[in-house]
């Protein structure tokens, strides 16, 4: 398990890609994505509400630390992962690997429901996903972050150095 060093939390406040204050402004570029990953309940819900179904959605049934339980993506391909706040567990990492691999293979979308917190799932996604994939996540109270995997892999690897392995 990787545990985030509390002293380096500031490094994670900077967007990993282009920040869109309005979700709608990003829709044209989202539609061009060949493989789309969404991290977060609100981001995933916004996509589905606009008929943009991510290849992989990762949610924890919480929006800004408040319980939020709804059927966001209608799929039978639901995987579960345990991941306490401030960590990236082996279980989450392996579940993301499995989901991406299966989705690339059979072209069916997947949803990972995280028990705990999904915020840091962006990092394993960046390190595992194909180079041409796009990852979307919400920047609290600022908007949507659009990340091209090929452009952020190095930064994700650097951010992983701020974790302690336990």
C-alpha positions as CSV (number, residue, x, y, z in Angstrom):
1,X,0.0,0.0,0.0
2,X,1.2,3.5,-0.8
3,X,0.4,6.1,1.8
4,X,0.6,9.8,0.9
5,X,3.1,11.8,2.9
6,X,1.0,14.5,4.5
7,X,3.8,17.1,4.0
8,X,3.6,16.9,0.3
9,X,-0.2,17.3,-0.1
10,X,0.3,20.7,-1.8
11,X,1.9,18.9,-4.8
12,X,-1.5,17.3,-5.5
13,X,-3.5,20.5,-5.6
14,X,-2.0,21.5,-9.0
15,X,-4.1,20.1,-12.0
16,X,-2.4,17.4,-14.0
17,X,-3.8,18.7,-17.3
18,X,-6.0,21.4,-18.7
19,X,-8.6,22.9,-16.3
20,X,-12.0,23.7,-17.7
21,X,-14.1,25.9,-15.4
22,X,-17.2,24.8,-17.3
23,X,-17.8,21.1,-18.1
24,X,-19.6,22.0,-21.3
25,X,-16.5,23.8,-22.7
26,X,-14.6,20.4,-22.6
27,X,-17.3,18.4,-24.4
28,X,-15.9,18.8,-28.0
29,X,-12.4,17.6,-27.0
30,X,-13.8,14.8,-24.8
31,X,-15.7,13.4,-27.8
32,X,-12.4,12.9,-29.6
33,X,-10.9,10.6,-26.9
34,X,-10.2,7.1,-28.0
35,X,-10.2,5.7,-24.5
36,X,-11.9,7.7,-21.7
37,X,-11.4,7.3,-18.0
38,X,-13.4,9.4,-15.5
39,X,-12.4,9.6,-11.8
40,X,-15.0,10.9,-9.4
41,X,-18.8,10.8,-9.0
42,X,-19.6,14.3,-10.3
43,X,-17.3,14.0,-13.3
44,X,-18.7,10.6,-14.2
45,X,-22.3,11.9,-13.7
46,X,-21.6,14.9,-15.9
47,X,-20.3,12.7,-18.7
48,X,-23.3,10.3,-18.5
49,X,-25.7,13.3,-18.4
50,X,-24.2,14.4,-21.7
51,X,-24.4,10.9,-23.3
52,X,-20.7,10.5,-23.0
53,X,-20.1,7.1,-21.4
54,X,-16.5,6.6,-20.2
55,X,-14.7,3.4,-21.0
56,X,-13.8,3.2,-17.3
57,X,-15.5,5.2,-14.5
58,X,-14.2,5.2,-10.9
59,X,-16.5,6.4,-8.2
60,X,-16.8,6.2,-4.4
61,X,-20.5,7.3,-4.0
62,X,-19.3,10.6,-2.5
63,X,-19.3,14.2,-3.9
64,X,-17.1,16.7,-2.0
65,X,-17.1,14.4,1.1
66,X,-20.9,14.0,1.2
67,X,-22.6,10.7,0.6
68,X,-24.0,10.5,-2.8
69,X,-25.5,7.2,-3.8
70,X,-26.9,6.8,-7.3
71,X,-26.7,4.6,-10.3
72,X,-24.4,6.6,-12.4
73,X,-23.4,4.2,-15.2
74,X,-25.7,1.4,-16.2
75,X,-23.3,-1.5,-16.7
76,X,-23.1,-5.0,-15.5
77,X,-19.3,-4.7,-15.5
78,X,-18.9,-3.4,-11.9
79,X,-15.7,-4.0,-10.0
80,X,-15.1,-3.2,-6.3
81,X,-12.0,-1.9,-4.7
82,X,-10.9,-1.0,-1.2
83,X,-8.9,2.2,-0.8
84,X,-8.8,4.3,2.4
85,X,-8.4,8.1,2.0
86,X,-4.8,9.2,1.4
87,X,-3.7,5.9,0.0
88,X,-3.4,3.8,-3.1
89,X,-3.9,0.2,-2.2
90,X,-2.6,-2.8,-4.1
91,X,-6.3,-3.8,-4.4
92,X,-7.2,-0.5,-6.2
93,X,-4.1,-0.7,-8.4
94,X,-4.8,-4.3,-9.5
95,X,-8.5,-3.5,-10.0
96,X,-7.7,-0.6,-12.3
97,X,-5.2,-2.8,-14.2
98,X,-7.9,-5.5,-14.6
99,X,-10.6,-3.0,-15.7
100,X,-8.4,-1.3,-18.3
101,X,-7.2,-4.7,-19.7
102,X,-10.7,-6.1,-19.9
103,X,-12.2,-3.0,-21.4
104,X,-9.4,-2.8,-24.1
105,X,-10.1,-6.5,-24.8
106,X,-13.9,-6.6,-25.1
107,X,-14.7,-2.9,-25.6
108,X,-17.3,-2.9,-22.8
109,X,-17.3,-0.1,-20.3
110,X,-16.5,-0.8,-16.7
111,X,-17.2,0.9,-13.4
112,X,-15.0,0.6,-10.3
113,X,-16.8,1.4,-7.0
114,X,-14.3,2.3,-4.4
115,X,-15.0,1.7,-0.7
116,X,-13.1,4.5,0.8
117,X,-11.8,7.3,-1.5
118,X,-11.1,7.3,-5.2
119,X,-9.3,10.7,-5.5
120,X,-5.8,9.3,-5.9
121,X,-6.9,6.7,-8.5
122,X,-5.8,9.2,-11.2
123,X,-2.2,8.2,-10.6
124,X,-2.4,4.5,-11.3
125,X,-4.7,5.3,-14.2
126,X,-2.0,7.5,-15.7
127,X,0.7,4.9,-15.2
128,X,-1.4,2.0,-16.5
129,X,-3.7,3.4,-19.3
130,X,-2.7,3.4,-23.0
131,X,-0.7,6.5,-24.1
132,X,-3.7,7.8,-26.2
133,X,-6.1,7.6,-23.3
134,X,-7.7,10.6,-21.6
135,X,-8.5,10.9,-17.9
136,X,-11.0,13.3,-16.5
137,X,-11.4,14.3,-12.9
138,X,-12.8,17.2,-10.9
139,X,-10.7,19.9,-9.3
140,X,-12.8,20.8,-6.2
141,X,-14.6,24.1,-6.7
142,X,-12.6,24.9,-9.8
143,X,-13.8,22.7,-12.6
144,X,-12.9,19.7,-14.8
145,X,-9.3,18.6,-15.4
146,X,-8.7,17.0,-18.9
147,X,-5.5,14.9,-18.9
148,X,-3.8,13.3,-21.9
149,X,-2.1,10.2,-20.5
150,X,1.0,10.6,-22.8
151,X,1.5,14.2,-21.5
152,X,1.2,13.4,-17.7
153,X,2.9,10.0,-17.2
154,X,6.1,11.5,-16.1
155,X,4.4,13.9,-13.6
156,X,2.4,10.9,-12.2
157,X,5.6,8.9,-11.7
158,X,7.1,11.9,-9.9
159,X,4.0,12.3,-7.7
160,X,4.3,8.6,-6.7
161,X,7.6,9.5,-5.0
162,X,5.6,11.4,-2.4
163,X,4.1,8.2,-1.1
164,X,5.5,5.9,1.5
165,X,5.3,2.2,0.7
166,X,3.9,0.2,3.6
